[in-house]
Amino acid sequence: MPSTQKALVVTEVGKPVTLITDWPIPEPGPNQVQVKVTVAGLNPHDAKARDYGLFIIRDLTPAIIAGSERGIIDLPCILANDAVGRVTKLGPGVTELAVGDRIVYQPSFAIGSKQNGLQEYALADLGTLTKIPDSVTDDEAATLPTNIIPPLVALFDTLRIPAPWSAAAKDFDYAGTTLLIVGGGSNCGQFGVQLAKLVGIGRIVVVGGDEEKLRSFGATHVVDRHGGYEAVLSRIRDIVGDELVYAYDAVNPLEGQLLALNALSSAKRGVLARLLPIGPVDESRVLGKTAGFEVRDVFGSSHVFPELAGEFWKRVPGFLETGEIKPLGYVVKEGLVADHVNEVLDAYRDGERVVKTHIHL
């Protein structure tokens, strides 16, 4: 095997990714495998990384973006936290995989990570990966990591609903629980519905998205997101009354998060898990919460939540084979081509509607 490879690299924040041909091929360490990447999936955070330094500039403040020397800047950097490939080398201590196994994994967000997908060979850590069943394609598997781990963390860590394999599960009343999911049309929203159905949550109330698809995933109620804030809030309250204590917002910045917060119970202390932790909400606009409420931030990383994610990844093949987890939609672009990646990231940047795009290496 050669010592270098092709990769698409961010060399400067705010500039397009570029192709280089002499990127080092990484060697696996303990509890790691080397992977020949077949599919790398792009997501909105990749555009924010390229354009604004998300996960690249580690003290992401206006001063840093303007060029201050403070903080850590992780450049050059490879993008794509959805990755599928075949195992090519085993690191020390790896016994549960073999060379040739087809796996899907979530790369690390850590500084200097050698795991991201837009390179011919990458590394993957045990506990953040799983073998892909024969009945599932590479592309179907690649729809999972970036979009299923955030709702997994949101439901079973941030909101503290017990994971179904945990000891606490036997005493939790899933059937008597109501969950509100805002942003049902998003990939993280759709997987959130599936996870809620998987554990048997009794009322899964979803705002936005395709009603037929969401009901097929397990939603019990799908709320039309049109007509203005007050109308949507009224529709939600007509369903949940004053009983809602669990809410998950998969899409909204601060202004939009007020919808879920005001849908929470007044008499019972409620919790919102949010995927966009971009600052404090205006609590003066959260009305009538006599029991109080909490806003908790979600960081959807298998590496940050190794116990939860590890137990989940062990079970993913079974969930896929039974249909308890259904892959989402995608489109394909062939080849490790900079223009292909930049076109997708430009579309995310410009607010265009983007179908999840997979780069075939």
MOHUSUL-V553718 format. One record per pair of residues at least 12 apart in sequence whose ideal C-beta (glycine too) atoms are under 10 Angstrom apart, sorted by the first residue. I is the first residue (numbers start at 1). J is the second residue. Records with the same first field share a line. If there is no record, write none. Layout:
BEGIN
I->J ; J
END
This chain:
BEGIN
1->25 ; 34 ; 36 ; 88 ; 89 ; 121
2->22 ; 25 ; 120 ; 121
3->22 ; 24 ; 25 ; 27
4->20 ; 21 ; 22 ; 23 ; 24 ; 25 ; 120 ; 121
5->20 ; 21 ; 22 ; 23 ; 24 ; 25 ; 26 ; 36 ; 37 ; 119 ; 120 ; 121 ; 122 ; 336
6->19 ; 20 ; 21 ; 22 ; 23 ; 118 ; 119 ; 120 ; 121 ; 335 ; 336 ; 361
7->19 ; 20 ; 21 ; 22 ; 23 ; 24 ; 25 ; 37 ; 76 ; 78 ; 79 ; 116 ; 117 ; 118 ; 119 ; 120 ; 121 ; 122 ; 336
8->20 ; 23 ; 40 ; 78 ; 79 ; 80 ; 116 ; 117 ; 118 ; 119 ; 336 ; 337 ; 338 ; 340 ; 341 ; 342 ; 359 ; 361
9->23 ; 75 ; 76 ; 77 ; 78 ; 79 ; 118 ; 119 ; 338
10->46 ; 49 ; 50 ; 51 ; 53 ; 56 ; 74 ; 75 ; 76 ; 77 ; 78 ; 79 ; 118 ; 345
11->75 ; 76 ; 77
12->50 ; 53 ; 73 ; 75 ; 76
13->49 ; 50 ; 51 ; 52 ; 53 ; 54 ; 56 ; 57 ; 64 ; 65 ; 67 ; 73 ; 75 ; 77
14->50 ; 51 ; 52 ; 53 ; 65
15->50 ; 51 ; 342
16->50 ; 51 ; 338 ; 339 ; 341 ; 342 ; 343 ; 345 ; 346
17->46 ; 49 ; 50 ; 76 ; 77 ; 78 ; 79 ; 118 ; 338 ; 339 ; 340 ; 341 ; 342 ; 345
18->76 ; 338 ; 341 ; 342
19->118 ; 336 ; 337 ; 338 ; 339 ; 341
20->76 ; 78 ; 119 ; 338
23->76 ; 78 ; 114 ; 118 ; 119 ; 120 ; 121
24->114 ; 119 ; 121
25->88 ; 89 ; 114 ; 119 ; 120 ; 121 ; 122 ; 123
26->89 ; 113 ; 114 ; 115 ; 119 ; 121 ; 122 ; 123
27->89 ; 91 ; 114 ; 121 ; 123
28->87 ; 88 ; 89 ; 90 ; 91 ; 92 ; 94 ; 114 ; 122 ; 123 ; 124 ; 125
29->91 ; 92 ; 93 ; 114 ; 123 ; 125
30->91 ; 92 ; 93 ; 94 ; 125 ; 126
31->90 ; 91 ; 92 ; 93 ; 94 ; 124 ; 125 ; 126 ; 127
32->89 ; 90 ; 91 ; 92 ; 93 ; 94 ; 114 ; 115 ; 123 ; 124 ; 125 ; 126 ; 128 ; 129
33->85 ; 86 ; 87 ; 88 ; 89 ; 90 ; 91 ; 94 ; 96 ; 97 ; 98 ; 99 ; 101 ; 103 ; 105 ; 122 ; 123 ; 124 ; 125 ; 126 ; 129
34->85 ; 86 ; 87 ; 88 ; 89 ; 90 ; 91 ; 99 ; 114 ; 121 ; 122 ; 123 ; 124
35->83 ; 84 ; 85 ; 86 ; 87 ; 88 ; 89 ; 101 ; 102 ; 103 ; 104 ; 105 ; 107 ; 115 ; 117 ; 119 ; 120 ; 121 ; 122 ; 123 ; 124 ; 129
36->85 ; 86 ; 87 ; 88 ; 89 ; 100 ; 120 ; 121 ; 122 ; 361
37->80 ; 83 ; 84 ; 85 ; 86 ; 88 ; 115 ; 116 ; 117 ; 118 ; 119 ; 120 ; 121 ; 122 ; 124 ; 138 ; 336 ; 359 ; 360 ; 361
38->83 ; 84 ; 85 ; 86 ; 102 ; 117 ; 120 ; 138 ; 139 ; 141 ; 142 ; 358 ; 359 ; 360 ; 361
39->80 ; 82 ; 83 ; 84 ; 85 ; 104 ; 117 ; 137 ; 138 ; 139 ; 140 ; 141 ; 142 ; 143 ; 330 ; 332 ; 358 ; 359 ; 360 ; 361
40->78 ; 79 ; 80 ; 81 ; 82 ; 83 ; 84 ; 85 ; 107 ; 116 ; 117 ; 118 ; 119 ; 122 ; 142 ; 336 ; 341 ; 357 ; 358 ; 359 ; 360 ; 361
41->80 ; 81 ; 82 ; 83 ; 84 ; 104 ; 117 ; 139 ; 141 ; 142 ; 143 ; 144 ; 145 ; 146 ; 147 ; 187 ; 330 ; 356 ; 357 ; 358 ; 359
42->79 ; 80 ; 81 ; 82 ; 117 ; 118 ; 146 ; 330 ; 333 ; 340 ; 341 ; 344 ; 345 ; 347 ; 348 ; 354 ; 356 ; 357 ; 358 ; 359
43->79 ; 80 ; 81 ; 82 ; 145 ; 146 ; 147 ; 187 ; 188 ; 344 ; 345 ; 348 ; 354 ; 356 ; 357
44->146 ; 186 ; 187 ; 251 ; 344 ; 345 ; 347 ; 348 ; 349 ; 354 ; 356
45->79 ; 81 ; 109 ; 146 ; 300 ; 348
46->79 ; 80 ; 81 ; 82 ; 116 ; 117 ; 118 ; 146 ; 341 ; 344 ; 345 ; 348 ; 357
47->79 ; 341 ; 342 ; 344 ; 345 ; 346 ; 347 ; 348 ; 349 ; 350 ; 354
48->60 ; 345 ; 348 ; 349
49->74 ; 77 ; 78 ; 79 ; 80 ; 81 ; 109 ; 116 ; 345
50->77 ; 79 ; 341 ; 342 ; 345 ; 346 ; 348 ; 349
51->345 ; 346 ; 348 ; 349
52->65 ; 349
53->65 ; 71 ; 73 ; 74 ; 75 ; 77
54->109
55->74 ; 77 ; 79 ; 81 ; 109 ; 110 ; 111 ; 113 ; 116
56->72 ; 73 ; 74 ; 75 ; 76 ; 77 ; 79 ; 111
57->70 ; 71 ; 72 ; 73 ; 74 ; 75
58->70 ; 71 ; 72 ; 73 ; 74 ; 111
59->71 ; 72 ; 73
72->111 ; 112
73->111
74->109 ; 110 ; 111 ; 112 ; 113
77->111 ; 112 ; 113 ; 116 ; 118
78->107 ; 113 ; 114 ; 115 ; 116 ; 117 ; 118 ; 119 ; 122
79->107 ; 116 ; 117 ; 118 ; 119 ; 341 ; 345 ; 359
80->107 ; 115 ; 116 ; 117 ; 118 ; 119 ; 122 ; 142 ; 145 ; 146 ; 341 ; 358 ; 359
81->105 ; 106 ; 107 ; 108 ; 109 ; 113 ; 115 ; 116 ; 117 ; 145 ; 146 ; 147 ; 149 ; 300 ; 301 ; 302
82->104 ; 105 ; 106 ; 107 ; 116 ; 117 ; 141 ; 142 ; 143 ; 144 ; 145 ; 146 ; 147 ; 330 ; 356 ; 358 ; 359
83->103 ; 104 ; 105 ; 106 ; 107 ; 115 ; 116 ; 117 ; 118 ; 119 ; 122 ; 123 ; 124 ; 129 ; 141 ; 142 ; 145 ; 146 ; 361
84->102 ; 103 ; 104 ; 105 ; 117 ; 129 ; 132 ; 136 ; 137 ; 138 ; 139 ; 140 ; 141 ; 142 ; 143 ; 144 ; 145 ; 358 ; 360 ; 361
85->101 ; 102 ; 103 ; 104 ; 105 ; 117 ; 120 ; 121 ; 122 ; 124 ; 132 ; 138 ; 142 ; 361
86->99 ; 100 ; 101 ; 102 ; 103 ; 132 ; 138
87->99 ; 100 ; 101 ; 102 ; 103 ; 124 ; 129 ; 131
88->100 ; 101 ; 121 ; 122
89->121 ; 123
91->123 ; 124 ; 125 ; 126
93->126
94->126
95->126
96->126 ; 131 ; 314
97->124 ; 126 ; 129 ; 130 ; 131
98->131
101->129 ; 130 ; 131 ; 132
102->131 ; 132 ; 133 ; 134 ; 136 ; 137 ; 138 ; 141
103->124 ; 128 ; 129 ; 130 ; 131 ; 132 ; 138 ; 141 ; 313
104->124 ; 128 ; 129 ; 130 ; 131 ; 132 ; 136 ; 138 ; 140 ; 141 ; 142 ; 143 ; 144 ; 145 ; 313 ; 316 ; 317 ; 320
105->117 ; 122 ; 123 ; 124 ; 125 ; 126 ; 127 ; 128 ; 129 ; 130 ; 141 ; 144 ; 145 ; 302 ; 313
106->124 ; 125 ; 127 ; 128 ; 129 ; 144 ; 145 ; 146 ; 148 ; 149 ; 300 ; 301 ; 302 ; 303 ; 309 ; 313
107->122 ; 123 ; 124 ; 125 ; 128 ; 129 ; 145 ; 146 ; 301 ; 302 ; 303
108->123 ; 124 ; 125 ; 128 ; 301 ; 302 ; 303 ; 304
109->299 ; 300 ; 301 ; 302 ; 303 ; 304
110->301 ; 303 ; 304
113->125 ; 303
115->128 ; 129 ; 303
117->142 ; 145 ; 358 ; 359 ; 361
118->336 ; 338 ; 341 ; 359 ; 361
119->336 ; 361
120->336 ; 361
121->361
125->302 ; 303 ; 306 ; 310
126->306 ; 310 ; 313
127->302 ; 303 ; 306 ; 307 ; 309 ; 310 ; 311 ; 312 ; 313 ; 314
128->145 ; 149 ; 301 ; 302 ; 303 ; 306 ; 309 ; 310 ; 313
129->145 ; 302 ; 309 ; 310 ; 313 ; 316
130->144 ; 145 ; 310 ; 312 ; 313 ; 314 ; 315 ; 316 ; 317 ; 318 ; 319 ; 320
131->313 ; 316 ; 317
132->144 ; 316 ; 317 ; 320
133->316 ; 317 ; 318 ; 319 ; 320 ; 321
134->317 ; 321
135->317 ; 320 ; 321 ; 323
136->316 ; 317 ; 320 ; 321 ; 325 ; 327
137->327 ; 330
138->358 ; 360
139->327 ; 329 ; 330 ; 331 ; 332 ; 356 ; 358 ; 360
140->320 ; 326 ; 327 ; 328 ; 329 ; 330 ; 358
141->316 ; 317 ; 320 ; 327
142->327 ; 330 ; 356 ; 358 ; 359 ; 360
143->187 ; 190 ; 191 ; 325 ; 326 ; 327 ; 328 ; 329 ; 330 ; 356 ; 358
144->187 ; 191 ; 313 ; 316 ; 319 ; 320 ; 325 ; 327 ; 328
145->300 ; 301 ; 302 ; 309 ; 313 ; 316
146->187 ; 188 ; 191 ; 300 ; 301 ; 356
147->186 ; 187 ; 188 ; 189 ; 190 ; 191 ; 192 ; 250 ; 300 ; 328 ; 356
148->187 ; 188 ; 190 ; 191 ; 192 ; 194 ; 195 ; 300 ; 309 ; 312 ; 316 ; 319 ; 325 ; 327 ; 328
149->188 ; 191 ; 298 ; 299 ; 300 ; 301 ; 302 ; 303 ; 304 ; 305 ; 308 ; 309 ; 312 ; 313
150->186 ; 187 ; 188 ; 189 ; 191 ; 192 ; 248 ; 250 ; 273 ; 275 ; 298 ; 299 ; 300 ; 301
151->181 ; 186 ; 187 ; 188 ; 189 ; 190 ; 191 ; 192 ; 193 ; 194 ; 195 ; 196 ; 248 ; 250 ; 273 ; 275 ; 298 ; 300
152->188 ; 191 ; 192 ; 195 ; 298 ; 300 ; 302 ; 305 ; 308 ; 309 ; 311 ; 312 ; 313
153->273 ; 275 ; 298 ; 299 ; 300 ; 301 ; 302 ; 304 ; 305 ; 308 ; 309 ; 312
154->179 ; 181 ; 188 ; 192 ; 195 ; 246 ; 247 ; 248 ; 249 ; 250 ; 272 ; 273 ; 274 ; 275 ; 296 ; 297 ; 298 ; 299 ; 300
155->179 ; 181 ; 192 ; 195 ; 196 ; 198 ; 199 ; 201 ; 246 ; 248 ; 273 ; 298 ; 308
156->169 ; 195 ; 199 ; 305 ; 308 ; 309 ; 311 ; 312
157->273 ; 296 ; 298 ; 299 ; 300 ; 304 ; 305 ; 307 ; 308 ; 309
158->246 ; 248 ; 271 ; 272 ; 273 ; 274 ; 275 ; 294 ; 296 ; 297 ; 298 ; 299 ; 300 ; 305
159->177 ; 179 ; 245 ; 246 ; 247 ; 248 ; 270 ; 271 ; 272 ; 273 ; 294 ; 296 ; 298
160->172 ; 246 ; 271 ; 273 ; 296
161->174 ; 177 ; 179 ; 195 ; 196 ; 199 ; 201 ; 246 ; 248 ; 271 ; 273
162->174 ; 199
163->195 ; 199 ; 307 ; 308 ; 311 ; 312 ; 315
164->195 ; 198 ; 199 ; 200 ; 311 ; 312 ; 315
165->199 ; 308 ; 311 ; 312 ; 314 ; 315
166->307 ; 308 ; 311
169->199 ; 200
172->199 ; 200
173->200 ; 201 ; 202
174->196 ; 198 ; 199 ; 200 ; 201 ; 202
175->199 ; 200 ; 201 ; 202 ; 203
176->201 ; 202 ; 203 ; 243
177->196 ; 199 ; 200 ; 201 ; 202 ; 203 ; 204 ; 243 ; 244 ; 245 ; 246
178->201 ; 202 ; 203 ; 204 ; 205 ; 220 ; 221 ; 239 ; 240 ; 241 ; 243 ; 244 ; 245 ; 246 ; 247 ; 265
179->192 ; 193 ; 195 ; 196 ; 199 ; 201 ; 202 ; 203 ; 204 ; 205 ; 206 ; 219 ; 220 ; 240 ; 244 ; 245 ; 246 ; 247 ; 248
180->203 ; 204 ; 205 ; 206 ; 207 ; 221 ; 223 ; 236 ; 239 ; 240 ; 244 ; 245 ; 246 ; 247 ; 248 ; 249 ; 259 ; 260 ; 263 ; 264 ; 270 ; 272
181->193 ; 195 ; 196 ; 204 ; 205 ; 206 ; 207 ; 208 ; 209 ; 214 ; 219 ; 222 ; 223 ; 246 ; 247 ; 248 ; 249 ; 250 ; 251 ; 260 ; 273
182->205 ; 206 ; 207 ; 208 ; 223 ; 225 ; 232 ; 236 ; 247 ; 248 ; 249 ; 250 ; 251 ; 252 ; 256 ; 257 ; 259 ; 260 ; 263 ; 272 ; 274
183->206 ; 207 ; 208 ; 209 ; 225 ; 248 ; 249 ; 250 ; 251 ; 252 ; 256 ; 260 ; 275 ; 276
184->204 ; 205 ; 206 ; 207 ; 208 ; 209 ; 210 ; 211 ; 213 ; 214 ; 217 ; 219 ; 222 ; 223 ; 225 ; 250 ; 251
185->206 ; 207 ; 208 ; 209 ; 210 ; 213 ; 214 ; 225 ; 250 ; 251
186->208 ; 209 ; 250 ; 251 ; 275 ; 328
187->250 ; 328 ; 329 ; 330 ; 355 ; 356
188->248 ; 249 ; 250 ; 251 ; 275 ; 298 ; 300
189->206 ; 207 ; 208 ; 209 ; 214 ; 217 ; 219 ; 248 ; 249 ; 250 ; 251 ; 275
190->206 ; 209 ; 210 ; 213 ; 214 ; 217 ; 219 ; 250 ; 326 ; 328 ; 329
191->217 ; 250 ; 325 ; 326 ; 327 ; 328
192->204 ; 206 ; 217 ; 218 ; 219 ; 248 ; 249 ; 250 ; 273 ; 275
193->206 ; 209 ; 213 ; 214 ; 215 ; 216 ; 217 ; 218 ; 219 ; 220 ; 222 ; 248 ; 250
194->214 ; 216 ; 217 ; 218 ; 219 ; 319 ; 323 ; 324 ; 325 ; 326 ; 328
195->217 ; 218 ; 248 ; 312 ; 319 ; 324 ; 325
196->217 ; 218 ; 219 ; 220 ; 246 ; 248
197->216 ; 217 ; 218 ; 219 ; 220 ; 324 ; 325
198->217 ; 218 ; 315 ; 319 ; 322 ; 324 ; 325
200->218
201->218 ; 220 ; 246
202->220
203->219 ; 220 ; 221 ; 239 ; 240 ; 243 ; 244
204->217 ; 218 ; 219 ; 220 ; 221 ; 222
205->219 ; 220 ; 221 ; 222 ; 223 ; 235 ; 236 ; 239 ; 240 ; 244 ; 247 ; 263
206->218 ; 219 ; 220 ; 221 ; 222 ; 223 ; 225 ; 248 ; 250
207->221 ; 222 ; 223 ; 224 ; 225 ; 232 ; 233 ; 235 ; 236 ; 247 ; 249 ; 250 ; 251 ; 252 ; 256 ; 259 ; 260 ; 263
208->222 ; 223 ; 224 ; 225 ; 226 ; 232 ; 250 ; 251
209->222 ; 223 ; 225 ; 250
210->222
211->223 ; 224
213->326 ; 328 ; 329
216->326
217->325 ; 326 ; 328
218->324 ; 326
220->239
221->235 ; 236 ; 238 ; 239 ; 240
223->235 ; 236 ; 238 ; 239 ; 259 ; 263
225->256 ; 259
229->255 ; 256 ; 258 ; 259 ; 262
230->259 ; 262
232->259 ; 263
233->258 ; 259 ; 260 ; 262 ; 263
234->263
235->263
236->259 ; 260 ; 262 ; 263 ; 264
237->262 ; 263
239->263
240->263 ; 264 ; 265
241->265
242->263 ; 264 ; 265 ; 266 ; 267 ; 268 ; 288
243->264 ; 265 ; 267 ; 268 ; 270
244->260 ; 263 ; 264 ; 265 ; 266 ; 268 ; 270 ; 271
245->264 ; 265 ; 267 ; 268 ; 269 ; 270 ; 271 ; 291 ; 293
246->260 ; 264 ; 265 ; 270 ; 271 ; 272 ; 273
247->259 ; 260 ; 261 ; 262 ; 263 ; 264 ; 270 ; 271 ; 272 ; 273 ; 274 ; 293 ; 295
248->260 ; 271 ; 272 ; 273 ; 274 ; 275 ; 298
249->261 ; 272 ; 273 ; 274 ; 275 ; 276 ; 295 ; 298
250->273 ; 274 ; 275 ; 276 ; 298
251->274 ; 275 ; 276
252->274 ; 275 ; 276 ; 278
253->274 ; 276 ; 278 ; 279
254->274 ; 276 ; 277 ; 278 ; 279 ; 280 ; 281 ; 282 ; 295
255->281 ; 282 ; 285
256->274 ; 276
257->272 ; 274 ; 275 ; 276 ; 277 ; 278 ; 281 ; 282 ; 286 ; 295
258->272 ; 281 ; 282 ; 283 ; 285 ; 286 ; 287
259->272
260->272 ; 273 ; 274 ; 286 ; 293 ; 295
261->274 ; 281 ; 282 ; 283 ; 285 ; 286 ; 287 ; 289 ; 293 ; 294 ; 295
262->285 ; 286 ; 287 ; 288 ; 289 ; 293
264->286 ; 288 ; 289 ; 291 ; 292 ; 293 ; 294
265->288 ; 289 ; 290 ; 291 ; 293
266->287 ; 288 ; 289 ; 290 ; 291 ; 292 ; 293
267->288 ; 289 ; 290 ; 291
268->289 ; 290 ; 291 ; 292 ; 293
269->289 ; 290 ; 291 ; 292 ; 293 ; 294
270->286 ; 289 ; 291 ; 292 ; 293 ; 294
271->293 ; 294 ; 295 ; 296
272->286 ; 293 ; 294 ; 295 ; 296 ; 297
273->294 ; 295 ; 296 ; 297 ; 298
274->295 ; 296 ; 297 ; 298
275->297 ; 298 ; 299 ; 300
276->297 ; 298
277->295 ; 296 ; 297 ; 298 ; 299
278->297
280->295
281->293 ; 295
283->295
312->325
328->355 ; 356
329->355 ; 356
330->355 ; 356 ; 357 ; 358
331->344 ; 354 ; 355 ; 356 ; 357 ; 358
332->357 ; 358 ; 359 ; 360
333->357 ; 358 ; 359 ; 360
334->358 ; 359 ; 360 ; 361
335->359 ; 360 ; 361
336->359 ; 360 ; 361
337->359
340->357 ; 359 ; 360
341->357 ; 359
343->357
344->356 ; 357 ; 358 ; 359
345->357
END
